Amino acid sequence: MADSHAAVAGETEHPHPNYMAVFWMLLALTILEVFVVYTSLSVAALISILLVMAFVKAGLVAWYFMHLKFDNRVLSVIAVVPLILAAIAVGVLSYEYSHYTVSDTATLKVATEAAETK
C-alpha cells in the first residue's frame, strides 16, 4: 500500500540519514556555543562566531531533518536565498551595533537643538 502511494505521488525513496550523527553534531555545536560565550572576545567577534554557528546548525536541521538533501535543488535554493539575505541583514546590523556609541546620540541631539534655535 505504501509503495503504491509513493508511486502515485511521484516520490522516490532515498537513503535515511544517520540522524544520531546529526544530533551529536548539533549537540557539539551547542556545547561549543556555550564555551564561546564565556571567552573574553569582543562583542563583534562573539556575535559573529555565534551567528555562524547558528547558521550552521540551522543548515544541518534543514539539510537532514527537513530532507532538503534529497529534494529537488530548486527547493534548496528557495530555502537558502532567504538565509543569505538574513545573514547579510544581521551582519549589517551587527556592524552598526558594534560601532554605535552614546556620543553619537549626544552629537545628534546637540546638532538638532542647534538647528531648532536658528
N, CA, C and O of each residue as an XYZ file, in Angstrom:
472
protein
N       0.819     -1.191      0.000
C       0.000      0.000      0.000
C       0.862      1.254      0.000
O       0.601      2.196     -0.748
N       1.892      1.261      0.843
C       2.766      2.437      0.911
C       3.559      2.593     -0.382
O       3.834      3.712     -0.816
N       3.930      1.454     -1.003
C       4.671      1.535     -2.256
C       3.809      2.134     -3.362
O       4.297      2.922     -4.172
N       2.535      1.768     -3.400
C       1.666      2.325     -4.433
C       1.420      3.807     -4.182
O       1.282      4.580     -5.131
N       1.363      4.212     -2.919
C       1.188      5.639     -2.599
C       2.411      6.437     -3.042
O       2.262      7.536     -3.578
N       3.608      5.913     -2.832
C       4.831      6.610     -3.251
C       4.896      6.701     -4.762
O       5.354      7.709     -5.300
N       4.448      5.672     -5.453
C       4.488      5.686     -6.915
C       3.464      6.676     -7.466
O       3.714      7.341     -8.472
N       2.324      6.768     -6.811
C       1.288      7.682     -7.276
C       1.709      9.124     -7.056
O       1.482      9.978     -7.912
N       2.316      9.395     -5.923
C       2.697     10.775     -5.597
C       3.970     11.196     -6.331
O       4.339     12.370     -6.297
N       4.637     10.267     -6.985
C       5.851     10.605     -7.715
C       7.068     10.729     -6.799
O       8.093     11.292     -7.187
N       6.947     10.208     -5.601
C       8.054     10.281     -4.657
C       9.030      9.155     -4.922
O       8.648      8.086     -5.398
N      10.269      9.396     -4.617
C      11.275      8.353     -4.742
C      11.856      8.086     -3.367
O      11.922      8.971     -2.514
N      12.263      6.879     -3.179
C      12.893      6.511     -1.915
C      14.311      7.064     -1.874
O      15.013      7.093     -2.884
N      14.707      7.490     -0.715
C      16.075      7.956     -0.534
C      16.645      7.308      0.708
O      15.900      6.892      1.596
N      17.962      7.218      0.775
C      18.554      6.602      1.964
C      18.279      7.461      3.199
O      18.278      8.690      3.121
N      18.053      6.824      4.308
C      17.803      7.551      5.547
C      19.137      8.011      6.125
O      20.057      7.208      6.280
N      19.245      9.293      6.443
C      20.492      9.782      7.017
C      20.659      9.256      8.435
O      19.708      8.802      9.072
N      21.872      9.331      8.895
C      22.179      8.923     10.255
C      21.766     10.065     11.195
O      22.545     10.978     11.467
N      20.542      9.988     11.674
C      20.011     11.071     12.494
C      20.781     11.239     13.803
O      20.895     12.354     14.311
N      21.293     10.179     14.335
C      22.049     10.294     15.587
C      23.359     11.044     15.365
O      23.792     11.791     16.242
N      23.995     10.861     14.219
C      25.230     11.604     13.930
C      24.924     13.095     13.811
O      25.694     13.928     14.289
N      23.808     13.432     13.177
C      23.404     14.831     13.066
C      23.088     15.383     14.448
O      23.454     16.516     14.760
N      22.413     14.596     15.279
C      22.115     15.018     16.647
C      23.390     15.314     17.410
O      23.477     16.336     18.090
N      24.383     14.440     17.311
C      25.637     14.649     18.049
C      26.377     15.877     17.528
O      27.016     16.585     18.305
N      26.299     16.140     16.218
C      26.921     17.360     15.683
C      26.223     18.606     16.229
O      26.880     19.579     16.600
N      24.894     18.571     16.276
C      24.145     19.708     16.816
C      24.447     19.908     18.301
O      24.572     21.042     18.763
N      24.562     18.819     19.040
C      24.894     18.913     20.458
C      26.295     19.478     20.650
O      26.512     20.315     21.526
N      27.237     19.030     19.845
C      28.610     19.539     19.948
C      28.668     21.032     19.632
O      29.375     21.782     20.304
N      27.936     21.457     18.626
C      27.895     22.886     18.303
C      27.255     23.702     19.427
O      27.695     24.816     19.708
N      26.233     23.163     20.062
C      25.591     23.856     21.176
C      26.544     23.996     22.353
O      26.626     25.064     22.960
N      27.261     22.936     22.678
C      28.243     22.991     23.766
C      29.352     23.981     23.423
O      29.803     24.736     24.284
N      29.787     23.977     22.177
C      30.815     24.928     21.739
C      30.314     26.367     21.847
O      31.075     27.264     22.211
N      29.048     26.588     21.536
C      28.468     27.932     21.680
C      28.517     28.400     23.131
O      28.825     29.559     23.406
N      28.215     27.503     24.045
C      28.248     27.861     25.465
C      29.672     28.231     25.880
O      29.868     29.206     26.605
N      30.653     27.475     25.434
C      32.045     27.787     25.777
C      32.492     29.115     25.158
O      33.239     29.869     25.782
N      32.041     29.399     23.947
C      32.436     30.639     23.272
C      31.905     31.858     24.033
O      32.563     32.897     24.090
N      30.724     31.724     24.609
C      30.132     32.842     25.341
C      31.009     33.235     26.532
O      31.098     34.415     26.870
N      31.649     32.269     27.161
C      32.453     32.544     28.348
C      33.905     32.912     28.039
O      34.716     33.014     28.959
N      34.246     33.111     26.779
C      35.585     33.567     26.430
C      35.622     35.086     26.476
O      34.584     35.746     26.525
N      36.816     35.623     26.460
C      36.958     37.086     26.530
C      37.159     37.660     25.133
O      38.195     38.253     24.832
N      36.159     37.474     24.293
C      36.196     38.017     22.936
C      35.457     39.351     22.908
O      34.649     39.647     23.788
N      35.743     40.141     21.894
C      34.995     41.385     21.727
C      33.549     41.055     21.363
O      33.245     39.949     20.916
N      32.679     42.014     21.557
C      31.265     41.794     21.280
C      31.046     41.476     19.798
O      30.253     40.599     19.457
N      31.744     42.185     18.935
C      31.579     41.945     17.498
C      32.031     40.533     17.120
O      31.358     39.857     16.342
N      33.161     40.087     17.661
C      33.650     38.742     17.358
C      32.715     37.686     17.935
O      32.435     36.676     17.289
N      32.237     37.921     19.144
C      31.325     36.980     19.786
C      30.036     36.834     18.988
O      29.569     35.719     18.759
N      29.463     37.949     18.567
C      28.234     37.906     17.774
C      28.481     37.201     16.444
O      27.657     36.398     16.005
N      29.595     37.493     15.809
C      29.895     36.870     14.513
C      30.045     35.364     14.642
O      29.484     34.609     13.847
N      30.799     34.924     15.642
C      31.030     33.487     15.830
C      29.720     32.773     16.152
O      29.434     31.714     15.593
N      28.926     33.347     17.050
C      27.661     32.713     17.418
C      26.681     32.676     16.244
O      25.928     31.713     16.095
N      26.688     33.710     15.418
C      25.803     33.698     14.247
C      26.213     32.645     13.233
O      25.359     31.970     12.658
N      27.504     32.499     13.012
C      27.970     31.462     12.087
C      27.568     30.085     12.606
O      27.102     29.237     11.844
N      27.752     29.868     13.913
C      27.356     28.576     14.483
C      25.847     28.356     14.364
O      25.405     27.242     14.082
N      25.066     29.394     14.574
C      23.609     29.262     14.461
C      23.194     28.936     13.029
O      22.297     28.122     12.812
N      23.841     29.568     12.056
C      23.509     29.270     10.660
C      23.936     27.854     10.271
O      23.253     27.198      9.485
N      25.048     27.384     10.811
C      25.471     26.005     10.544
C      24.456     25.028     11.134
O      24.083     24.049     10.489
N      24.013     25.298     12.360
C      23.018     24.427     12.981
C      21.701     24.457     12.208
O      21.086     23.413     11.993
N      21.268     25.637     11.794
C      20.034     25.735     11.008
C      20.184     24.995      9.679
O      19.248     24.348      9.212
N      21.350     25.096      9.087
C      21.598     24.371      7.837
C      21.544     22.865      8.018
O      20.986     22.151      7.185
N      22.128     22.383      9.114
C      22.077     20.940      9.382
C      20.640     20.464      9.577
O      20.250     19.414      9.066
N      19.863     21.237     10.315
C      18.464     20.855     10.544
C      17.704     20.842      9.231
O      16.978     19.890      8.946
N      17.860     21.884      8.430
C      17.144     21.937      7.151
C      17.630     20.847      6.199
O      16.827     20.214      5.514
N      18.919     20.632      6.159
C      19.502     19.687      5.205
C      19.067     18.258      5.500
O      18.723     17.511      4.585
N      19.081     17.867      6.802
C      18.783     16.476      7.140
C      17.356     16.260      7.634
O      16.668     15.365      7.143
N      16.897     17.061      8.598
C      15.584     16.802      9.183
C      14.442     17.288      8.293
O      13.335     16.755      8.371
N      14.688     18.279      7.458
C      13.674     18.724      6.511
C      13.885     18.078      5.140
O      13.157     18.374      4.192
N      14.865     17.210      5.038
C      15.147     16.398      3.848
C      15.480     17.220      2.607
O      15.216     16.776      1.490
N      16.052     18.406      2.779
C      16.455     19.192      1.614
C      17.589     18.524      0.852
O      17.777     18.764     -0.341
N      18.335     17.691      1.544
C      19.441     16.984      0.883
C      18.932     16.081     -0.234
O      19.626     15.850     -1.225
N      17.725     15.577     -0.066
C      17.198     14.609     -1.023
C      16.140     15.205     -1.949
O      15.642     14.519     -2.842
N      15.794     16.468     -1.747
C      14.775     17.104     -2.576
C      15.392     17.735     -3.813
O      16.607     17.719     -4.010
N      14.527     18.284     -4.626
C      14.929     18.994     -5.831
C      15.818     20.188     -5.453
O      15.586     20.828     -4.428
N      16.804     20.481     -6.252
C      17.737     21.583     -5.970
C      17.036     22.941     -5.935
O      17.485     23.853     -5.241
N      15.948     23.077     -6.673
C      15.204     24.339     -6.676
C      14.674     24.630     -5.268
O      14.690     25.780     -4.828
N      14.211     23.609     -4.569
C      13.726     23.798     -3.202
C      14.859     24.217     -2.273
O      14.653     25.015     -1.358
N      16.050     23.684     -2.505
C      17.202     24.086     -1.699
C      17.542     25.551     -1.933
O      17.862     26.274     -0.989
N      17.475     25.991     -3.182
C      17.749     27.394     -3.493
C      16.703     28.286     -2.840
O      17.027     29.341     -2.295
N      15.436     27.851     -2.900
C      14.365     28.630     -2.280
C      14.585     28.732     -0.778
O      14.247     29.755     -0.183
N      15.134     27.716     -0.155
C      15.377     27.737      1.283
C      16.644     28.511      1.639
O      16.712     29.107      2.714
N      17.647     28.517      0.762
C      18.940     29.131      1.085
C      18.940     30.638      0.835
O      19.572     31.375      1.593
N      18.268     31.111     -0.180
C      18.295     32.540     -0.513
C      17.821     33.413      0.652
O      18.486     34.403      0.955
N      16.702     33.096      1.323
C      16.333     33.927      2.474
C      17.358     33.876      3.606
O      17.551     34.864      4.315
N      18.010     32.734      3.777
C      19.054     32.646      4.806
C      20.223     33.562      4.480
O      20.778     34.202      5.375
N      20.598     33.631      3.224
C      21.697     34.516      2.825
C      21.286     35.977      3.043
O      22.072     36.779      3.549
N      20.064     36.314      2.662
C      19.597     37.685      2.876
C      19.524     38.018      4.369
O      19.863     39.129      4.774
N      19.088     37.071      5.173
C      19.043     37.291      6.624
C      20.447     37.448      7.191
O      20.670     38.273      8.076
N      21.396     36.661      6.688
C      22.779     36.780      7.154
C      23.354     38.149      6.813
O      24.063     38.745      7.624
N      23.055     38.643      5.633
C      23.528     39.979      5.248
C      22.910     41.035      6.148
O      23.605     41.937      6.616
N      21.605     40.929      6.393
C      20.929     41.907      7.246
C      21.477     41.876      8.667
O      21.705     42.927      9.266
N      21.689     40.693      9.206
C      22.235     40.575     10.559
C      23.667     41.081     10.600
O      24.073     41.702     11.583
N      24.434     40.829      9.558
C      25.807     41.338      9.507
C      25.857     42.853      9.511
O      26.676     43.453     10.206
N      24.984     43.467      8.737
C      24.934     44.935      8.700
C      24.499     45.477     10.059
O      25.081     46.438     10.563
N      23.481     44.864     10.646
C      23.023     45.318     11.960
C      24.092     45.110     13.029
O      24.248     45.947     13.918
N      24.823     44.007     12.951
C      25.899     43.759     13.921
C      26.996     44.805     13.786
O      27.531     45.289     14.784
N      27.323     45.147     12.556
C      28.336     46.177     12.335
C      27.866     47.508     12.910
O      28.623     48.199     13.592
N      26.616     47.864     12.632
C      26.079     49.117     13.153
C      26.066     49.111     14.680
O      26.423     50.105     15.311
N      25.658     48.000     15.267
C      25.586     47.905     16.720
C      26.968     47.996     17.351
O      27.139     48.653     18.378
N      27.938     47.352     16.753
C      29.280     47.351     17.342
C      29.969     48.706     17.197
O      30.913     48.990     17.934
N      29.527     49.540     16.276
C      30.132     50.856     16.086
C      29.275     51.993     16.640
O      29.592     53.164     16.434
N      28.208     51.661     17.330
C      27.327     52.663     17.912
C      27.879     53.110     19.260
O      28.286     52.273     20.067
N      27.898     54.388     19.511
C      28.321     54.912     20.808
C      27.295     55.918     21.302
O      26.507     56.456     20.524
N      27.315     56.158     22.587
C      26.378     57.105     23.174
C      26.690     58.513     22.683
O      25.785     59.334     22.533
N      27.966     58.799     22.431
C      28.333     60.138     21.972
C      27.714     60.451     20.608
O      27.462     61.616     20.300
N      27.466     59.426     19.789
C      26.792     59.654     18.508
C      25.404     60.235     18.735
O      24.990     61.163     18.041
N      24.697     59.693     19.697
C      23.362     60.186     20.004
C      23.432     61.594     20.587
O      22.615     62.452     20.252
N      24.420     61.828     21.468
C      24.562     63.152     22.067
C      24.903     64.187     21.002
O      24.377     65.299     21.037
N      25.765     63.845     20.067
C      26.129     64.762     18.988
C      24.914     65.067     18.116
O      24.705     66.211     17.712
N      24.123     64.052     17.832
C      22.922     64.247     17.038
C      21.926     65.146     17.770
O      21.283     65.997     17.155
N      21.799     64.955     19.083
C      20.881     65.770     19.857
C      21.312     67.239     19.881
O      20.482     68.138     19.743
N      22.623     67.477     20.059
C      23.140     68.841     20.068
C      22.937     69.484     18.704
O      22.550     70.649     18.621
N      23.192     68.740     17.638
C      23.020     69.288     16.286
C      21.545     69.602     16.011
O      21.239     70.602     15.361
N      20.642     68.768     16.494
C      19.214     69.006     16.306
C      18.763     70.226     17.078
O      17.989     71.036     16.567
N      19.243     70.367     18.313
C      18.882     71.539     19.116
C      19.432     72.812     18.507
O      18.765     73.847     18.535
N      20.644     72.758     17.952
C      21.243     73.934     17.320
C      20.447     74.331     16.069
O      20.282     75.519     15.790
N      19.966     73.361     15.337
C      19.198     73.641     14.132
C      17.834     74.236     14.487
O      17.304     75.067     13.750
N      17.271     73.811     15.612
C      15.955     74.320     16.016
C      16.027     75.761     16.509
O      15.063     76.512     16.364
N      17.168     76.156     17.094
C      17.297     77.513     17.620
C      17.533     78.546     16.543
O      17.329     79.736     16.782
N      17.951     78.135     15.382
C      18.242     79.069     14.276
C      17.002     79.573     13.646
O      17.065     80.365     12.705
